[in-house]
Amino acid sequence: MATLILYSKPGCHLCEGLQEKLEQIQDPPIELEIRDITSRDDWFQAYQYEVPVLLKRENMVTDQWVETLLPRPAPRLSVEQLQRFLQKYL
């Protein structure tokens, strides 16, 4: 199962829309971790003008997590289109 990390902030309609669509995806199976950028200053400084930001988490040979930035999906993608988009990257 792939793990996706969504950096978002309260009141961000693009973030909420992407989260809603991601939660509906069945294939590929994903685990979704939501990170509120207002909860940590380093996240806020990095992503305040960029949310929503989507990353995938991978476990590399060194047993450390590696987070890879994914291209931003278009907000108007349907759930099915988002699913196909993710299949390219997962």
N, C-alpha and C positions, 0 to 999 in steps of 0.2 A: 504494500500500500504506500502510495506517495504521500508525503507531507507537504502541504502548501502553507505558506505564511502570508497573511494579508495584513499589511500595515494600513491602518485606517484611523479616523478620528470621529468623535460624536458629531452628528449633524451633517456629515458628508454624504450626500445623496448618491454620488458615484460609488463610494465605498459600500454603502448599504445595498445598492443594486447588484454590485459584483458579489458581495457575500451571499445574498439571496440566491443568485444563480449558481454559485459554487456549491452551496449546500444541496442543490438539487441533482448534481452530477453523480451518476452511478458508475460510469465506465469511462475512464479508468477510476477505480476506487481511490478516494483521496481522504486524508485526514486534514482538517482545516484548523489552523491556529490563527486566532485574531490577536493582533497586537495594537493596542490603542496608543498612538504616538503621544498623546497628552499625559501618559502615565510615566514617561521617562524623558528627561531632557535630551539625551543623546539621540533618541528616536525622533523627537520633535525637531531638533536641529537638522537632522539628516533628511527628513521626509515632509516637513511642514508644507511645502509647495508642490509636492509630488503625489500625494495620496490619491487614489489607492495604489499601493505598491505590492506586487505579488512576487514571492520568491519560492523556490523549491528547496527543500532540505534533503541533503544526501549524506550518507555515512560513508566516508572514504576509508581507505586501507588503514590509516593511522588511528582509527576509532574516534575521530573528531568529526563533528557535524560541519558540513560545508553548506552555506546558503548561497544559491545562485539566483540572481535577478532574472525574472522572465519579462519578455516584452509586455507592455501594457495592452490588454485586450480592449477593443473598442467597446464603449458603453452600450451600444445598440445591438451587440451580439445576442442572439437567442441562446437559450441553455444548450441546445444542440450544437450551435456554432461554437460556443465556448468549449464544449466537450471536445470537438474536433481540434480546436486550437490547442487545448491542453495535451491531447494525444501526441502532438508534434514534439512537445517539450518534456514529457514524462517518460 
